[in-house]
Structure formats: structure tokens, C-alpha cells
Amino acid sequence: MQKVKKTKTFRKLVIKLMPSEIFKIAKEAKRAFPYKAQDIEFFIMGKSKFCEYLENSYITKDHKEDYSKTPAFVAHLKKNKNVIVFCDEIINKLSKKLKEKEKEELIKALTTHELFHIINKHSIENEYEALKSEEEVHEEFEEEFPEYKKILDKFS
């Protein structure tokens, strides 16, 4: 993790997650995921491009105020390929007050949440279907990974 001094006045160290660390933790979470989820890649995207994609999502397009609390999404591509897209800038902003281990747990929780979206294989054509998918994932998440749900609930 990269250590960055905040200012001379505070003399507090802020530890940022580097993209390579996000990839490593996400891959660990995928390996630990109890369900088969193939053809999954991970991608880190800059905040401006990331937000452009959020503007085209059925679930987030009308909630721009929540973009800063949305650090990941799934891109369902052709031929059953899925990409979990992270925004390291949003992740680091959300996790700036967390300890190193808590940051790792946040990445695992985000990855696991997105993996549930992938295995559920919902075809989302409108906001209702997007919200229904999100609700289903929250229920599964709470049942199977309550410790991760608690982590994500802190940011919602």
C-alpha cells in the first residue's frame, strides 16, 4: 500500500490502495467465493470514465449524488464474459479512514457482492429489473456473508 502524508499539520498517514493491490485482493475474494463464476476479469477505471458508465446504468443514472459511494460495478460482455470494474479513486476516498486490514475486507466485500450479480445472470433492461437484482443480491449477501454486508452497509 502506498503511504501518503496528509499534511504537516496533521502528520497523519493515509494509506492508499494501489491498483495492483485491488486486483490481488479481488482475485483472492473470487477464489474464496463458494460458487462457480468463470470468465471474470477485473479492471480499474479512472473516476471520470467510471462515472460515465454509471450515467448509463439503469440503477444509478438518476442518482448522481451516489456516484461517490459507488466504487464498483459489473459489465456484462458478450460470450458470457463479465468484468468487475473498480474505481480506485472512489475506493480510496471511501476507505481513507480505514485500517489496512479493513481496506482489504472492503475490497473482498465489494468483489463478493459483484460476484453475486454475475452468478444470478439477470438480464437488466430497466430500472425495475436493476433494483430487483440489487435486492436479490442484498438478501443473498446478508444470508451468506453477513460480515461483508456489515462492511458495505457502512458506506450506503
C-alpha positions, 0 to 999 in steps of 0.5 A: 500500500502506498503511504501518503502524508496528509499534511504537516499539520496533521502528520497523519498517514493515509494509506492508499490502495494501489491498483495492483493491490485491488486486483490481488485482493479481488482475485483472492475474494473470487477464489474464496467465493463458494460458487462457480463464476468463470470468465471474470476479469477485473479492471480499474477505471479512472473516476471520470470514465467510471462515472460515465458508465454509471450515467448509463446504468439503469440503477444509478443514472438518476442518482448522481449524488451516489456516484461517490459511494459507488466504487464498483460495478459489473459489465456484462460482455458478450460470450458470457464474459463479465468484468468487475470494474473498480474505481480506485479513486472512489475506493480510496476516498471511501476507505481513507479512514480505514485500517489496512486490514479493513481496506482489504475486507472492503475490497473482498466485500465489494468483489463478493457482492459483484460476484453475486450479480454475475452468478444470478445472470439477470438480464437488466433492461430497466430500472425495475429489473436493476433494483430487483437484482440489487435486492436479490443480491442484498438478501443473498449477501446478508444470508451468506456473508453477513460480515461483508454486508456489515462492511458495505452497509457502512458506506450506503 
